[in-house]
Amino acid sequence: MKNGKRILFLLICFLSLAINGFSNELLQKAEKAYDSKNYKEAIINYEKLVSDGFKSYQLYFNLGNSYYRNNELGKAIYYYELARKINPNDEDVRINLGIASAKTIDKIDSKENFFISAVKTNVLSSFTTDSWAWITISAFALVCVLFFVFINSSNLFVKRVSFLLSCLLFVTFIATYFLGYSALKSKVENKFAIITSKEVKVMNEPTSSANSKFNLHEGTKIRVVENNGDWLLIKLDNGNEGWLKVSDVGVI
């Protein structure tokens, strides 16, 4: 029994080393191809890493850069969005995503006030939902500590400072709680996707024989409302809805 466990452990270790070695080789090939401006080969190797289950914002960012250099705008934006989802505060990801998004064809007006919508999106995406949770917990913990100091301190200055800081942190706790809740609600209720095909027809029903309502082009960000087999019901910021094929988009 012990020998069997030892053999199994050694086999797992061997497989792990083999997989890591294979992934490192693919990564080196991808980086070498990118440096040589062979973007198609870089894409193939990066995509192999993704299909093997590797996830990191650096991998998605590099793949986005490769697609952008290969003039595949939709897939570039898709992987930039995946990178931003993992690390929303990375400045390089934000800059490259902004540059790529500026080149999209479809300019869709939002029903919501643009300034309010932009501020709301930027604030909620500033941190991950886990980060919002930790900020909220930390703020509440500090409120408790400072209130304890206020109750038990005999120094008037310390009591005033601790009371003031506890009030400020309590306001911070309330604000971060609602921001975190809004971010989580948005994450759960709102699923987004990026058009990755050059141009797609949005149909009024989930079938190829249905009438076309309008066209969309690569790189456009859409909200996914419903999934029906090979079709997605999507909604734009201007309120327009329709069906398109799952194969034409990358779901974030």
N, C-alpha and C positions, 0 to 999 in steps of 0.2 A: 504493500500500500504506500509506504513511504517512498519507495523507488518510483512508483507510478506518479506520485505527486511531484517528485523532483524532475522527472522527465517532462511532465506537463508544464512545469514552471520554466524549464529550460527552453521548451518549444515556444512558449509564449514570448519569452525574452528574445529568442531568435527572430520570430516573426515581427516583433516590435522594432528590433534593430533593422531588419530588412525593409520594413515599411518606411521607417525614418530615413534610411539610406536612399530609398527610391524617391521619397519626397524631396530630399535635399538635392538629388540629382536633377529632378524635374525643375526645381526652383533655380538651380544654377544654369540649366539650359534655357529657361525662360528669360532670366536676367541677361544672359549672354546674347540671346536673340534680340532682346529689346535694345541693348547697347549697340548692336550691329544694324539696327533699324529694320530687322526682319520681324515685323510686328505680327504677321500671321503665325509664324512659328512660336513666338512668345505667347500668343493667345492660346494656341493648342496646348502648350505645356501648363500654363496657368489654369486653363479649363480642366485639365486632367487632375490637378490638385483639388479644385473645387468639387469635381465629381467624386473624388476619393474621400470627401468629407472634411477637408481642411477649411477652416473659417478664421479669418482675421481681417481687420480693416486694411492692413498693409497689402494683403493678397488681393482683396477687392479693389483697392486703390490702384495697384499696379496693373490689374486686368483692365480697369477703366481707362487708364492711360494708354494701354496697348490698343484697345478698341478705338479710342479717340484718334490716335495716330494712324489707325487703319481706316479712318473715315467712316466708322460705324457709330454714329452719334447716339442712337437709341441705347445700344448695349453699353456704351461708355457711361451714359447717365445712369443707367440701371445699376451698374457696379459702384459708381460713385455714391449712389443713394444707399446701397448696402453697406458701404464703408462708413458713411455718415451715421447709419443706424447703430453701428457698433461703437463708433467713437465720434459723437456729435460735436466735440470741441476741437477736432483737428483742423487747423487753419488751411493746410494744403488741400484737404478734401473739399472744404467749403469753397475755396477759390476755384479749383478745377471744375467743380460742379456748377458754379456760377458762370464760368466761361462757356462750358458746354451747353448749359440751359439757354444761354443768350442766343445760341445758333439754331434753336428749334424754330420750325415754321409756324406752328399753331400758336397764336396769341389769344388766349381765352380770358375774357373779362369775368371777374368774379362778382357774384351778387352781393357778397359782403364787402364792406369798405376796405379798399386795398391796404391802407395804412394799418387799420386794426387787424386785418388778416395777417399781414406780414409780421407785426409785432407779436401777435399770438403764436404764430408758427415758430418764430425765432426763440421766444421765451420757453415754450414747451419742449423744443428740441435742443435746448442748451445743455440738458442733462438727460441721462437715461432714467427710466422709471425707478430703477434701484438707487440711483444717486439722489433722486428727489426724496425717496423714502429715508435714506440715511441722513440727509440734511434735516428733514422733519424730526426724526428721532433725536438727533444731536441738539437741535434747537430746544426741544421739549426737555431734554436732560439738563441742559444748561439753565433753563428757566427754573427747574426744580432745585438745582444747586444754589442759584442766586437767591431764590426765595427763602431757602433754608438759612443762608447767610443773613438775609434781611431780618428774619425772625429771631435769630440767636445772637446776632452781633450787638454789642453794647456801645460800639463806636457810631456816633451820629453820621459822620461822613460816609463810612462804609455802608450804613443802612440806606442812605440816600442813593449812593451809586449803585448798590446791588438792586434796589427797588426799581430804579430807572432802567438799568440794563435788563432786568427780568421782564419789565413791561415791553421793551423793544424786542426782546427775543420771543416774547409771547406773540407779538404781532407777526414776527418772522415765522414762527411756528404755524400760525393760522394761514398765512400767505402760502408757505411752501406746501402745506397740507392740501390746499385746494388746487395749487398748480400741479402737484404730484398726482392728485386724483384726476385732474383734467387730462394730464399726459397719459395716465393709465387707461382712462376711458377712451381717449382718442386712439390709443394703440389697439385696444380690444375691438372697438366698434368700427374704426376706419381702417380698411385695408387698401393700400395704394398699389399701383402698378405703373410701369413705364412701357410705352409703345416701343418695341424693339425692331419691328419690321419697317421698311422704308415708308410704306403707305398702307393703311388698312381701311376697309369699309365697315362702318358701324351700321348694323342691321336693326330693323324694328322687331325682329323675332330671332330666336336662337336656331336659325337654319340657313343654309347657303342659298336657298331659293327665295328667301325673304327680300323685301325691298330695302335698299340702302337709304339711310337717313342722312349721313354725312361722312366725310373722310377725316382721318387723323393721320399724322405723320410721326416719324420716329422721334423719340425723346419726350413726347408729351406725357405729362403726369396725369393719371386718372384715378378716380376712386372706384373701388370694386364694391358693388352692391350685393351681387348674388353670383353663385357658381352653379352652372347647370351642365354637367358633363364637360364637353369640349368648349363650352361657351361661357363667357362672363357678361353679366349685366353691369355696365359701367355708367358712371355719372360724372359730368364735368362741373367745374366751378360755376359755370353759367346756368346750370340746371338741366342741360340736355342729357338725355339718357339713350342707351342703345346696347346692342349685343355685339360682341366681337369674339374671335377665337382665342383660346388660351395660348395657343402657339405663337400668337402675334405680340405677346406682352411678357414682361418679366415682373412677377409679383414681388413686392418689397416685403 
